[in-house]
């Protein structure tokens, strides 16, 4: 809440967005029981924010999209690899 201290509709929408994203992060944590996916999503969100909000970085918006795609591919690959490893019980 301290990120958005202005009293306006824009501030209200920003706080609402942060609240909604927080609910999504909480649900991801509840389902995965790990902070790694939540922190990964936060890093992706911050990466996008830096590229979109920073006017001097606007030319690199495509790189932000590539970064998001890379994170998604890495998560999917990690899930596939971790599921393919089975334990043998005797």
PyMOL Python script that loads the backbone (N, CA, C, O; Angstrom):
from pymol import cmd

cmd.read_pdbstr("""\
ATOM      1  N   UNK A   1       0.817  -1.186   0.000  1.00  0.00           N
ATOM      2  CA  UNK A   1       0.000   0.000   0.000  1.00  0.00           C
ATOM      3  C   UNK A   1       0.865   1.257   0.000  1.00  0.00           C
ATOM      4  O   UNK A   1       0.424   2.300  -0.483  1.00  0.00           O
ATOM      5  N   UNK A   2       2.058   1.185   0.517  1.00  0.00           N
ATOM      6  CA  UNK A   2       2.892   2.382   0.576  1.00  0.00           C
ATOM      7  C   UNK A   2       3.433   2.774  -0.796  1.00  0.00           C
ATOM      8  O   UNK A   2       3.941   3.884  -0.956  1.00  0.00           O
ATOM      9  N   UNK A   3       3.336   1.897  -1.783  1.00  0.00           N
ATOM     10  CA  UNK A   3       3.779   2.249  -3.131  1.00  0.00           C
ATOM     11  C   UNK A   3       2.871   3.297  -3.754  1.00  0.00           C
ATOM     12  O   UNK A   3       3.315   4.060  -4.612  1.00  0.00           O
ATOM     13  N   UNK A   4       1.626   3.350  -3.347  1.00  0.00           N
ATOM     14  CA  UNK A   4       0.639   4.222  -3.978  1.00  0.00           C
ATOM     15  C   UNK A   4      -0.035   5.070  -2.906  1.00  0.00           C
ATOM     16  O   UNK A   4      -1.019   4.645  -2.301  1.00  0.00           O
ATOM     17  N   UNK A   5       0.489   6.257  -2.675  1.00  0.00           N
ATOM     18  CA  UNK A   5      -0.034   7.096  -1.606  1.00  0.00           C
ATOM     19  C   UNK A   5      -0.943   8.207  -2.112  1.00  0.00           C
ATOM     20  O   UNK A   5      -1.477   8.970  -1.306  1.00  0.00           O
ATOM     21  N   UNK A   6      -1.133   8.320  -3.411  1.00  0.00           N
ATOM     22  CA  UNK A   6      -1.968   9.406  -3.922  1.00  0.00           C
ATOM     23  C   UNK A   6      -3.449   9.063  -3.776  1.00  0.00           C
ATOM     24  O   UNK A   6      -3.852   7.909  -3.922  1.00  0.00           O
ATOM     25  N   UNK A   7      -4.240  10.076  -3.487  1.00  0.00           N
ATOM     26  CA  UNK A   7      -5.674   9.896  -3.323  1.00  0.00           C
ATOM     27  C   UNK A   7      -6.378  10.325  -4.610  1.00  0.00           C
ATOM     28  O   UNK A   7      -6.784  11.477  -4.763  1.00  0.00           O
ATOM     29  N   UNK A   8      -6.511   9.371  -5.526  1.00  0.00           N
ATOM     30  CA  UNK A   8      -7.171   9.627  -6.808  1.00  0.00           C
ATOM     31  C   UNK A   8      -7.666   8.293  -7.348  1.00  0.00           C
ATOM     32  O   UNK A   8      -7.415   7.234  -6.773  1.00  0.00           O
ATOM     33  N   UNK A   9      -8.369   8.374  -8.461  1.00  0.00           N
ATOM     34  CA  UNK A   9      -8.823   7.134  -9.100  1.00  0.00           C
ATOM     35  C   UNK A   9      -7.643   6.310  -9.579  1.00  0.00           C
ATOM     36  O   UNK A   9      -7.673   5.082  -9.501  1.00  0.00           O
ATOM     37  N   UNK A  10      -6.605   6.968 -10.073  1.00  0.00           N
ATOM     38  CA  UNK A  10      -5.422   6.230 -10.523  1.00  0.00           C
ATOM     39  C   UNK A  10      -4.775   5.496  -9.350  1.00  0.00           C
ATOM     40  O   UNK A  10      -4.361   4.345  -9.489  1.00  0.00           O
ATOM     41  N   UNK A  11      -4.686   6.158  -8.197  1.00  0.00           N
ATOM     42  CA  UNK A  11      -4.138   5.511  -7.010  1.00  0.00           C
ATOM     43  C   UNK A  11      -5.001   4.351  -6.551  1.00  0.00           C
ATOM     44  O   UNK A  11      -4.492   3.298  -6.166  1.00  0.00           O
ATOM     45  N   UNK A  12      -6.328   4.555  -6.595  1.00  0.00           N
ATOM     46  CA  UNK A  12      -7.256   3.488  -6.216  1.00  0.00           C
ATOM     47  C   UNK A  12      -7.115   2.290  -7.154  1.00  0.00           C
ATOM     48  O   UNK A  12      -7.097   1.147  -6.696  1.00  0.00           O
ATOM     49  N   UNK A  13      -7.014   2.537  -8.449  1.00  0.00           N
ATOM     50  CA  UNK A  13      -6.852   1.439  -9.411  1.00  0.00           C
ATOM     51  C   UNK A  13      -5.518   0.724  -9.211  1.00  0.00           C
ATOM     52  O   UNK A  13      -5.437  -0.497  -9.340  1.00  0.00           O
ATOM     53  N   UNK A  14      -4.477   1.489  -8.896  1.00  0.00           N
ATOM     54  CA  UNK A  14      -3.168   0.871  -8.645  1.00  0.00           C
ATOM     55  C   UNK A  14      -3.208  -0.031  -7.425  1.00  0.00           C
ATOM     56  O   UNK A  14      -2.689  -1.146  -7.446  1.00  0.00           O
ATOM     57  N   UNK A  15      -3.832   0.462  -6.359  1.00  0.00           N
ATOM     58  CA  UNK A  15      -3.940  -0.351  -5.142  1.00  0.00           C
ATOM     59  C   UNK A  15      -4.797  -1.584  -5.406  1.00  0.00           C
ATOM     60  O   UNK A  15      -4.492  -2.672  -4.919  1.00  0.00           O
ATOM     61  N   UNK A  16      -5.870  -1.413  -6.178  1.00  0.00           N
ATOM     62  CA  UNK A  16      -6.723  -2.557  -6.513  1.00  0.00           C
ATOM     63  C   UNK A  16      -5.950  -3.597  -7.303  1.00  0.00           C
ATOM     64  O   UNK A  16      -6.099  -4.796  -7.066  1.00  0.00           O
ATOM     65  N   UNK A  17      -5.128  -3.150  -8.240  1.00  0.00           N
ATOM     66  CA  UNK A  17      -4.313  -4.063  -9.043  1.00  0.00           C
ATOM     67  C   UNK A  17      -3.321  -4.816  -8.159  1.00  0.00           C
ATOM     68  O   UNK A  17      -3.163  -6.029  -8.295  1.00  0.00           O
ATOM     69  N   UNK A  18      -2.656  -4.102  -7.259  1.00  0.00           N
ATOM     70  CA  UNK A  18      -1.689  -4.742  -6.360  1.00  0.00           C
ATOM     71  C   UNK A  18      -2.401  -5.757  -5.467  1.00  0.00           C
ATOM     72  O   UNK A  18      -1.861  -6.834  -5.213  1.00  0.00           O
ATOM     73  N   UNK A  19      -3.588  -5.436  -4.994  1.00  0.00           N
ATOM     74  CA  UNK A  19      -4.367  -6.357  -4.168  1.00  0.00           C
ATOM     75  C   UNK A  19      -4.712  -7.625  -4.955  1.00  0.00           C
ATOM     76  O   UNK A  19      -4.583  -8.735  -4.439  1.00  0.00           O
ATOM     77  N   UNK A  20      -5.148  -7.454  -6.196  1.00  0.00           N
ATOM     78  CA  UNK A  20      -5.495  -8.598  -7.042  1.00  0.00           C
ATOM     79  C   UNK A  20      -4.270  -9.477  -7.306  1.00  0.00           C
ATOM     80  O   UNK A  20      -4.353 -10.703  -7.225  1.00  0.00           O
ATOM     81  N   UNK A  21      -3.155  -8.858  -7.615  1.00  0.00           N
ATOM     82  CA  UNK A  21      -1.914  -9.619  -7.843  1.00  0.00           C
ATOM     83  C   UNK A  21      -1.508 -10.343  -6.558  1.00  0.00           C
ATOM     84  O   UNK A  21      -1.030 -11.476  -6.614  1.00  0.00           O
ATOM     85  N   UNK A  22      -1.692  -9.707  -5.412  1.00  0.00           N
ATOM     86  CA  UNK A  22      -1.394 -10.353  -4.130  1.00  0.00           C
ATOM     87  C   UNK A  22      -2.236 -11.597  -3.905  1.00  0.00           C
ATOM     88  O   UNK A  22      -1.745 -12.598  -3.384  1.00  0.00           O
ATOM     89  N   UNK A  23      -3.504 -11.536  -4.295  1.00  0.00           N
ATOM     90  CA  UNK A  23      -4.375 -12.710  -4.177  1.00  0.00           C
ATOM     91  C   UNK A  23      -3.872 -13.829  -5.085  1.00  0.00           C
ATOM     92  O   UNK A  23      -3.864 -14.994  -4.687  1.00  0.00           O
ATOM     93  N   UNK A  24      -3.455 -13.484  -6.294  1.00  0.00           N
ATOM     94  CA  UNK A  24      -2.913 -14.488  -7.218  1.00  0.00           C
ATOM     95  C   UNK A  24      -1.648 -15.108  -6.629  1.00  0.00           C
ATOM     96  O   UNK A  24      -1.483 -16.327  -6.662  1.00  0.00           O
ATOM     97  N   UNK A  25      -0.755 -14.279  -6.092  1.00  0.00           N
ATOM     98  CA  UNK A  25       0.469 -14.800  -5.478  1.00  0.00           C
ATOM     99  C   UNK A  25       0.141 -15.728  -4.308  1.00  0.00           C
ATOM    100  O   UNK A  25       0.770 -16.775  -4.148  1.00  0.00           O
ATOM    101  N   UNK A  26      -0.839 -15.347  -3.493  1.00  0.00           N
ATOM    102  CA  UNK A  26      -1.222 -16.190  -2.356  1.00  0.00           C
ATOM    103  C   UNK A  26      -1.772 -17.532  -2.828  1.00  0.00           C
ATOM    104  O   UNK A  26      -1.484 -18.568  -2.228  1.00  0.00           O
ATOM    105  N   UNK A  27      -2.559 -17.517  -3.895  1.00  0.00           N
ATOM    106  CA  UNK A  27      -3.117 -18.773  -4.423  1.00  0.00           C
ATOM    107  C   UNK A  27      -2.007 -19.662  -5.004  1.00  0.00           C
ATOM    108  O   UNK A  27      -2.025 -20.880  -4.826  1.00  0.00           O
ATOM    109  N   UNK A  28      -1.055 -19.050  -5.693  1.00  0.00           N
ATOM    110  CA  UNK A  28       0.077 -19.829  -6.220  1.00  0.00           C
ATOM    111  C   UNK A  28       0.840 -20.469  -5.073  1.00  0.00           C
ATOM    112  O   UNK A  28       1.218 -21.638  -5.150  1.00  0.00           O
ATOM    113  N   UNK A  29       1.070 -19.701  -4.001  1.00  0.00           N
ATOM    114  CA  UNK A  29       1.774 -20.264  -2.846  1.00  0.00           C
ATOM    115  C   UNK A  29       0.964 -21.394  -2.207  1.00  0.00           C
ATOM    116  O   UNK A  29       1.516 -22.431  -1.840  1.00  0.00           O
ATOM    117  N   UNK A  30      -0.350 -21.183  -2.078  1.00  0.00           N
ATOM    118  CA  UNK A  30      -1.192 -22.209  -1.450  1.00  0.00           C
ATOM    119  C   UNK A  30      -1.156 -23.510  -2.236  1.00  0.00           C
ATOM    120  O   UNK A  30      -1.090 -24.593  -1.654  1.00  0.00           O
ATOM    121  N   UNK A  31      -1.198 -23.403  -3.549  1.00  0.00           N
ATOM    122  CA  UNK A  31      -1.212 -24.623  -4.377  1.00  0.00           C
ATOM    123  C   UNK A  31       0.151 -25.304  -4.457  1.00  0.00           C
ATOM    124  O   UNK A  31       0.232 -26.532  -4.442  1.00  0.00           O
ATOM    125  N   UNK A  32       1.218 -24.518  -4.544  1.00  0.00           N
ATOM    126  CA  UNK A  32       2.554 -25.097  -4.731  1.00  0.00           C
ATOM    127  C   UNK A  32       3.288 -25.332  -3.413  1.00  0.00           C
ATOM    128  O   UNK A  32       4.241 -26.110  -3.371  1.00  0.00           O
ATOM    129  N   UNK A  33       2.858 -24.669  -2.336  1.00  0.00           N
ATOM    130  CA  UNK A  33       3.508 -24.757  -1.036  1.00  0.00           C
ATOM    131  C   UNK A  33       5.004 -24.459  -1.128  1.00  0.00           C
ATOM    132  O   UNK A  33       5.833 -25.098  -0.480  1.00  0.00           O
ATOM    133  N   UNK A  34       5.314 -23.466  -1.957  1.00  0.00           N
ATOM    134  CA  UNK A  34       6.694 -23.044  -2.150  1.00  0.00           C
ATOM    135  C   UNK A  34       6.707 -21.571  -2.515  1.00  0.00           C
ATOM    136  O   UNK A  34       5.811 -21.084  -3.205  1.00  0.00           O
ATOM    137  N   UNK A  35       7.721 -20.871  -2.053  1.00  0.00           N
ATOM    138  CA  UNK A  35       7.858 -19.457  -2.403  1.00  0.00           C
ATOM    139  C   UNK A  35       8.510 -19.249  -3.767  1.00  0.00           C
ATOM    140  O   UNK A  35       8.448 -18.149  -4.317  1.00  0.00           O
ATOM    141  N   UNK A  36       9.129 -20.284  -4.319  1.00  0.00           N
ATOM    142  CA  UNK A  36       9.858 -20.131  -5.576  1.00  0.00           C
ATOM    143  C   UNK A  36       8.954 -19.660  -6.718  1.00  0.00           C
ATOM    144  O   UNK A  36       9.327 -18.708  -7.403  1.00  0.00           O
ATOM    145  N   UNK A  37       7.795 -20.265  -6.963  1.00  0.00           N
ATOM    146  CA  UNK A  37       6.946 -19.753  -8.042  1.00  0.00           C
ATOM    147  C   UNK A  37       6.453 -18.329  -7.782  1.00  0.00           C
ATOM    148  O   UNK A  37       6.350 -17.528  -8.711  1.00  0.00           O
ATOM    149  N   UNK A  38       6.151 -18.016  -6.533  1.00  0.00           N
ATOM    150  CA  UNK A  38       5.673 -16.681  -6.202  1.00  0.00           C
ATOM    151  C   UNK A  38       6.762 -15.636  -6.417  1.00  0.00           C
ATOM    152  O   UNK A  38       6.502 -14.572  -6.978  1.00  0.00           O
ATOM    153  N   UNK A  39       7.966 -15.933  -5.978  1.00  0.00           N
ATOM    154  CA  UNK A  39       9.084 -15.006  -6.181  1.00  0.00           C
ATOM    155  C   UNK A  39       9.377 -14.870  -7.670  1.00  0.00           C
ATOM    156  O   UNK A  39       9.684 -13.774  -8.139  1.00  0.00           O
ATOM    157  N   UNK A  40       9.289 -15.955  -8.413  1.00  0.00           N
ATOM    158  CA  UNK A  40       9.515 -15.909  -9.858  1.00  0.00           C
ATOM    159  C   UNK A  40       8.491 -14.997 -10.528  1.00  0.00           C
ATOM    160  O   UNK A  40       8.851 -14.172 -11.368  1.00  0.00           O
ATOM    161  N   UNK A  41       7.227 -15.141 -10.163  1.00  0.00           N
ATOM    162  CA  UNK A  41       6.200 -14.266 -10.722  1.00  0.00           C
ATOM    163  C   UNK A  41       6.461 -12.805 -10.357  1.00  0.00           C
ATOM    164  O   UNK A  41       6.248 -11.910 -11.176  1.00  0.00           O
ATOM    165  N   UNK A  42       6.915 -12.568  -9.150  1.00  0.00           N
ATOM    166  CA  UNK A  42       7.214 -11.198  -8.723  1.00  0.00           C
ATOM    167  C   UNK A  42       8.367 -10.618  -9.543  1.00  0.00           C
ATOM    168  O   UNK A  42       8.319  -9.457  -9.948  1.00  0.00           O
ATOM    169  N   UNK A  43       9.391 -11.416  -9.785  1.00  0.00           N
ATOM    170  CA  UNK A  43      10.521 -10.959 -10.600  1.00  0.00           C
ATOM    171  C   UNK A  43      10.055 -10.636 -12.021  1.00  0.00           C
ATOM    172  O   UNK A  43      10.460  -9.625 -12.595  1.00  0.00           O
ATOM    173  N   UNK A  44       9.216 -11.485 -12.578  1.00  0.00           N
ATOM    174  CA  UNK A  44       8.689 -11.241 -13.922  1.00  0.00           C
ATOM    175  C   UNK A  44       7.867  -9.956 -13.930  1.00  0.00           C
ATOM    176  O   UNK A  44       7.999  -9.142 -14.844  1.00  0.00           O
ATOM    177  N   UNK A  45       7.028  -9.771 -12.928  1.00  0.00           N
ATOM    178  CA  UNK A  45       6.219  -8.563 -12.840  1.00  0.00           C
ATOM    179  C   UNK A  45       7.095  -7.320 -12.747  1.00  0.00           C
ATOM    180  O   UNK A  45       6.839  -6.332 -13.434  1.00  0.00           O
ATOM    181  N   UNK A  46       8.121  -7.356 -11.909  1.00  0.00           N
ATOM    182  CA  UNK A  46       9.023  -6.213 -11.782  1.00  0.00           C
ATOM    183  C   UNK A  46       9.797  -5.955 -13.067  1.00  0.00           C
ATOM    184  O   UNK A  46      10.034  -4.801 -13.425  1.00  0.00           O
ATOM    185  N   UNK A  47      10.192  -7.016 -13.763  1.00  0.00           N
ATOM    186  CA  UNK A  47      10.898  -6.858 -15.034  1.00  0.00           C
ATOM    187  C   UNK A  47      10.021  -6.132 -16.040  1.00  0.00           C
ATOM    188  O   UNK A  47      10.474  -5.209 -16.718  1.00  0.00           O
ATOM    189  N   UNK A  48       8.775  -6.548 -16.134  1.00  0.00           N
ATOM    190  CA  UNK A  48       7.846  -5.891 -17.060  1.00  0.00           C
ATOM    191  C   UNK A  48       7.662  -4.429 -16.666  1.00  0.00           C
ATOM    192  O   UNK A  48       7.667  -3.550 -17.527  1.00  0.00           O
ATOM    193  N   UNK A  49       7.500  -4.164 -15.369  1.00  0.00           N
ATOM    194  CA  UNK A  49       7.282  -2.796 -14.899  1.00  0.00           C
ATOM    195  C   UNK A  49       8.470  -1.899 -15.237  1.00  0.00           C
ATOM    196  O   UNK A  49       8.283  -0.748 -15.633  1.00  0.00           O
ATOM    197  N   UNK A  50       9.678  -2.412 -15.087  1.00  0.00           N
ATOM    198  CA  UNK A  50      10.866  -1.615 -15.399  1.00  0.00           C
ATOM    199  C   UNK A  50      10.900  -1.263 -16.884  1.00  0.00           C
ATOM    200  O   UNK A  50      11.197  -0.125 -17.247  1.00  0.00           O
ATOM    201  N   UNK A  51      10.601  -2.227 -17.734  1.00  0.00           N
ATOM    202  CA  UNK A  51      10.652  -1.961 -19.166  1.00  0.00           C
ATOM    203  C   UNK A  51       9.505  -1.069 -19.630  1.00  0.00           C
ATOM    204  O   UNK A  51       9.698  -0.234 -20.513  1.00  0.00           O
ATOM    205  N   UNK A  52       8.334  -1.229 -19.061  1.00  0.00           N
ATOM    206  CA  UNK A  52       7.179  -0.459 -19.510  1.00  0.00           C
ATOM    207  C   UNK A  52       7.200   0.955 -18.940  1.00  0.00           C
ATOM    208  O   UNK A  52       6.942   1.915 -19.666  1.00  0.00           O
ATOM    209  N   UNK A  53       7.505   1.096 -17.650  1.00  0.00           N
ATOM    210  CA  UNK A  53       7.452   2.412 -17.009  1.00  0.00           C
ATOM    211  C   UNK A  53       8.660   3.272 -17.301  1.00  0.00           C
ATOM    212  O   UNK A  53       8.536   4.494 -17.382  1.00  0.00           O
ATOM    213  N   UNK A  54       9.809   2.678 -17.460  1.00  0.00           N
ATOM    214  CA  UNK A  54      11.013   3.459 -17.722  1.00  0.00           C
ATOM    215  C   UNK A  54      11.014   3.942 -19.166  1.00  0.00           C
ATOM    216  O   UNK A  54      11.190   3.144 -20.087  1.00  0.00           O
ATOM    217  N   UNK A  55      10.823   5.218 -19.367  1.00  0.00           N
ATOM    218  CA  UNK A  55      10.755   5.762 -20.722  1.00  0.00           C
ATOM    219  C   UNK A  55      12.027   5.515 -21.518  1.00  0.00           C
ATOM    220  O   UNK A  55      11.969   5.288 -22.726  1.00  0.00           O
ATOM    221  N   UNK A  56      13.167   5.557 -20.855  1.00  0.00           N
ATOM    222  CA  UNK A  56      14.430   5.334 -21.536  1.00  0.00           C
ATOM    223  C   UNK A  56      14.622   3.869 -21.922  1.00  0.00           C
ATOM    224  O   UNK A  56      15.507   3.554 -22.717  1.00  0.00           O
ATOM    225  N   UNK A  57      13.804   2.968 -21.371  1.00  0.00           N
ATOM    226  CA  UNK A  57      13.890   1.553 -21.709  1.00  0.00           C
ATOM    227  C   UNK A  57      12.752   1.100 -22.618  1.00  0.00           C
ATOM    228  O   UNK A  57      12.624  -0.091 -22.901  1.00  0.00           O
ATOM    229  N   UNK A  58      11.927   2.039 -23.079  1.00  0.00           N
ATOM    230  CA  UNK A  58      10.753   1.670 -23.880  1.00  0.00           C
ATOM    231  C   UNK A  58      11.149   0.911 -25.145  1.00  0.00           C
ATOM    232  O   UNK A  58      10.394   0.063 -25.621  1.00  0.00           O
ATOM    233  N   UNK A  59      12.307   1.206 -25.682  1.00  0.00           N
ATOM    234  CA  UNK A  59      12.771   0.498 -26.877  1.00  0.00           C
ATOM    235  C   UNK A  59      13.059  -0.967 -26.622  1.00  0.00           C
ATOM    236  O   UNK A  59      13.148  -1.760 -27.560  1.00  0.00           O
ATOM    237  N   UNK A  60      13.205  -1.331 -25.360  1.00  0.00           N
ATOM    238  CA  UNK A  60      13.503  -2.716 -25.011  1.00  0.00           C
ATOM    239  C   UNK A  60      12.267  -3.496 -24.575  1.00  0.00           C
ATOM    240  O   UNK A  60      12.393  -4.542 -23.938  1.00  0.00           O
ATOM    241  N   UNK A  61      11.078  -3.003 -24.909  1.00  0.00           N
ATOM    242  CA  UNK A  61       9.843  -3.680 -24.491  1.00  0.00           C
ATOM    243  C   UNK A  61       9.788  -5.103 -25.040  1.00  0.00           C
ATOM    244  O   UNK A  61       9.272  -6.001 -24.375  1.00  0.00           O
ATOM    245  N   UNK A  62      10.312  -5.316 -26.238  1.00  0.00           N
ATOM    246  CA  UNK A  62      10.365  -6.667 -26.795  1.00  0.00           C
ATOM    247  C   UNK A  62      11.221  -7.587 -25.946  1.00  0.00           C
ATOM    248  O   UNK A  62      10.919  -8.771 -25.801  1.00  0.00           O
ATOM    249  N   UNK A  63      12.284  -7.043 -25.389  1.00  0.00           N
ATOM    250  CA  UNK A  63      13.143  -7.827 -24.509  1.00  0.00           C
ATOM    251  C   UNK A  63      12.388  -8.244 -23.246  1.00  0.00           C
ATOM    252  O   UNK A  63      12.610  -9.334 -22.718  1.00  0.00           O
ATOM    253  N   UNK A  64      11.501  -7.381 -22.768  1.00  0.00           N
ATOM    254  CA  UNK A  64      10.676  -7.744 -21.612  1.00  0.00           C
ATOM    255  C   UNK A  64       9.782  -8.924 -21.965  1.00  0.00           C
ATOM    256  O   UNK A  64       9.612  -9.843 -21.164  1.00  0.00           O
ATOM    257  N   UNK A  65       9.207  -8.898 -23.174  1.00  0.00           N
ATOM    258  CA  UNK A  65       8.387 -10.027 -23.616  1.00  0.00           C
ATOM    259  C   UNK A  65       9.202 -11.299 -23.711  1.00  0.00           C
ATOM    260  O   UNK A  65       8.732 -12.370 -23.325  1.00  0.00           O
ATOM    261  N   UNK A  66      10.411 -11.193 -24.217  1.00  0.00           N
ATOM    262  CA  UNK A  66      11.312 -12.349 -24.293  1.00  0.00           C
ATOM    263  C   UNK A  66      11.634 -12.856 -22.894  1.00  0.00           C
ATOM    264  O   UNK A  66      11.685 -14.064 -22.660  1.00  0.00           O
ATOM    265  N   UNK A  67      11.850 -11.931 -21.968  1.00  0.00           N
ATOM    266  CA  UNK A  67      12.160 -12.317 -20.587  1.00  0.00           C
ATOM    267  C   UNK A  67      11.001 -13.097 -19.976  1.00  0.00           C
ATOM    268  O   UNK A  67      11.216 -14.118 -19.322  1.00  0.00           O
ATOM    269  N   UNK A  68       9.788 -12.626 -20.183  1.00  0.00           N
ATOM    270  CA  UNK A  68       8.609 -13.324 -19.662  1.00  0.00           C
ATOM    271  C   UNK A  68       8.499 -14.708 -20.294  1.00  0.00           C
ATOM    272  O   UNK A  68       8.250 -15.695 -19.602  1.00  0.00           O
ATOM    273  N   UNK A  69       8.686 -14.772 -21.610  1.00  0.00           N
ATOM    274  CA  UNK A  69       8.618 -16.063 -22.294  1.00  0.00           C
ATOM    275  C   UNK A  69       9.685 -17.014 -21.753  1.00  0.00           C
ATOM    276  O   UNK A  69       9.418 -18.199 -21.555  1.00  0.00           O
ATOM    277  N   UNK A  70      10.879 -16.503 -21.516  1.00  0.00           N
ATOM    278  CA  UNK A  70      11.958 -17.324 -20.967  1.00  0.00           C
ATOM    279  C   UNK A  70      11.572 -17.881 -19.603  1.00  0.00           C
ATOM    280  O   UNK A  70      11.790 -19.063 -19.338  1.00  0.00           O
ATOM    281  N   UNK A  71      10.999 -17.044 -18.729  1.00  0.00           N
ATOM    282  CA  UNK A  71      10.593 -17.497 -17.396  1.00  0.00           C
ATOM    283  C   UNK A  71       9.514 -18.562 -17.495  1.00  0.00           C
ATOM    284  O   UNK A  71       9.555 -19.556 -16.771  1.00  0.00           O
ATOM    285  N   UNK A  72       8.552 -18.363 -18.385  1.00  0.00           N
ATOM    286  CA  UNK A  72       7.482 -19.344 -18.542  1.00  0.00           C
ATOM    287  C   UNK A  72       8.042 -20.670 -19.043  1.00  0.00           C
ATOM    288  O   UNK A  72       7.682 -21.727 -18.525  1.00  0.00           O
ATOM    289  N   UNK A  73       8.914 -20.629 -20.036  1.00  0.00           N
ATOM    290  CA  UNK A  73       9.532 -21.851 -20.561  1.00  0.00           C
ATOM    291  C   UNK A  73      10.345 -22.541 -19.470  1.00  0.00           C
ATOM    292  O   UNK A  73      10.306 -23.765 -19.352  1.00  0.00           O
ATOM    293  N   UNK A  74      11.077 -21.771 -18.678  1.00  0.00           N
ATOM    294  CA  UNK A  74      11.882 -22.357 -17.606  1.00  0.00           C
ATOM    295  C   UNK A  74      11.003 -23.055 -16.573  1.00  0.00           C
ATOM    296  O   UNK A  74      11.344 -24.140 -16.102  1.00  0.00           O
ATOM    297  N   UNK A  75       9.887 -22.448 -16.222  1.00  0.00           N
ATOM    298  CA  UNK A  75       8.980 -23.053 -15.242  1.00  0.00           C
ATOM    299  C   UNK A  75       8.370 -24.334 -15.799  1.00  0.00           C
ATOM    300  O   UNK A  75       8.307 -25.347 -15.103  1.00  0.00           O
ATOM    301  N   UNK A  76       7.924 -24.291 -17.048  1.00  0.00           N
ATOM    302  CA  UNK A  76       7.326 -25.486 -17.670  1.00  0.00           C
ATOM    303  C   UNK A  76       8.362 -26.599 -17.763  1.00  0.00           C
ATOM    304  O   UNK A  76       8.066 -27.752 -17.450  1.00  0.00           O
ATOM    305  N   UNK A  77       9.569 -26.260 -18.190  1.00  0.00           N
ATOM    306  CA  UNK A  77      10.641 -27.258 -18.302  1.00  0.00           C
ATOM    307  C   UNK A  77      10.951 -27.860 -16.933  1.00  0.00           C
ATOM    308  O   UNK A  77      11.121 -29.073 -16.814  1.00  0.00           O
ATOM    309  N   UNK A  78      11.027 -27.020 -15.897  1.00  0.00           N
ATOM    310  CA  UNK A  78      11.300 -27.511 -14.551  1.00  0.00           C
ATOM    311  C   UNK A  78      10.222 -28.487 -14.097  1.00  0.00           C
ATOM    312  O   UNK A  78      10.523 -29.524 -13.505  1.00  0.00           O
ATOM    313  N   UNK A  79       8.965 -28.150 -14.376  1.00  0.00           N
ATOM    314  CA  UNK A  79       7.868 -29.050 -13.984  1.00  0.00           C
ATOM    315  C   UNK A  79       7.943 -30.373 -14.725  1.00  0.00           C
ATOM    316  O   UNK A  79       7.709 -31.430 -14.139  1.00  0.00           O
ATOM    317  N   UNK A  80       8.271 -30.320 -16.014  1.00  0.00           N
ATOM    318  CA  UNK A  80       8.360 -31.560 -16.790  1.00  0.00           C
ATOM    319  C   UNK A  80       9.494 -32.436 -16.288  1.00  0.00           C
ATOM    320  O   UNK A  80       9.334 -33.650 -16.165  1.00  0.00           O
ATOM    321  N   UNK A  81      10.633 -31.833 -16.001  1.00  0.00           N
ATOM    322  CA  UNK A  81      11.785 -32.597 -15.523  1.00  0.00           C
ATOM    323  C   UNK A  81      11.496 -33.167 -14.136  1.00  0.00           C
ATOM    324  O   UNK A  81      11.807 -34.327 -13.864  1.00  0.00           O
ATOM    325  N   UNK A  82      10.906 -32.361 -13.263  1.00  0.00           N
ATOM    326  CA  UNK A  82      10.657 -32.857 -11.906  1.00  0.00           C
ATOM    327  C   UNK A  82       9.586 -33.949 -11.889  1.00  0.00           C
ATOM    328  O   UNK A  82       9.612 -34.813 -11.012  1.00  0.00           O
ATOM    329  N   UNK A  83       8.660 -33.930 -12.824  1.00  0.00           N
ATOM    330  CA  UNK A  83       7.648 -34.993 -12.885  1.00  0.00           C
ATOM    331  C   UNK A  83       8.218 -36.272 -13.492  1.00  0.00           C
ATOM    332  O   UNK A  83       7.769 -37.368 -13.158  1.00  0.00           O
ATOM    333  N   UNK A  84       9.198 -36.142 -14.375  1.00  0.00           N
ATOM    334  CA  UNK A  84       9.739 -37.322 -15.036  1.00  0.00           C
ATOM    335  C   UNK A  84      10.640 -38.131 -14.114  1.00  0.00           C
ATOM    336  O   UNK A  84      10.895 -39.309 -14.366  1.00  0.00           O
ATOM    337  N   UNK A  85      11.118 -37.505 -13.054  1.00  0.00           N
ATOM    338  CA  UNK A  85      11.972 -38.211 -12.097  1.00  0.00           C
ATOM    339  C   UNK A  85      11.068 -38.925 -11.100  1.00  0.00           C
ATOM    340  O   UNK A  85      10.337 -38.292 -10.338  1.00  0.00           O
ATOM    341  N   UNK A  86      11.129 -40.232 -11.118  1.00  0.00           N
ATOM    342  CA  UNK A  86      10.312 -41.010 -10.187  1.00  0.00           C
ATOM    343  C   UNK A  86      11.201 -41.689  -9.176  1.00  0.00           C
ATOM    344  O   UNK A  86      12.354 -42.013  -9.460  1.00  0.00           O
ATOM    345  N   UNK A  87      10.669 -41.900  -8.017  1.00  0.00           N
ATOM    346  CA  UNK A  87      11.425 -42.600  -6.996  1.00  0.00           C
ATOM    347  C   UNK A  87      11.070 -44.070  -7.025  1.00  0.00           C
ATOM    348  O   UNK A  87       9.914 -44.435  -7.236  1.00  0.00           O
ATOM    349  N   UNK A  88      12.050 -44.899  -6.816  1.00  0.00           N
ATOM    350  CA  UNK A  88      11.852 -46.345  -6.805  1.00  0.00           C
ATOM    351  C   UNK A  88      11.742 -46.783  -5.353  1.00  0.00           C
ATOM    352  O   UNK A  88      12.640 -46.530  -4.549  1.00  0.00           O
ATOM    353  N   UNK A  89      10.665 -47.424  -5.031  1.00  0.00           N
ATOM    354  CA  UNK A  89      10.486 -47.926  -3.665  1.00  0.00           C
ATOM    355  C   UNK A  89      10.708 -49.435  -3.672  1.00  0.00           C
ATOM    356  O   UNK A  89      10.302 -50.146  -4.591  1.00  0.00           O
ATOM    357  N   UNK A  90      11.354 -49.885  -2.632  1.00  0.00           N
ATOM    358  CA  UNK A  90      11.642 -51.316  -2.542  1.00  0.00           C
ATOM    359  C   UNK A  90      10.769 -51.994  -1.548  1.00  0.00           C
ATOM    360  O   UNK A  90      10.883 -53.204  -1.350  1.00  0.00           O
TER     361      UNK A  90
END
""", "prot")
cmd.dss("prot")
cmd.show_as("cartoon", "prot")
cmd.util.cbc("prot")
cmd.orient("prot")
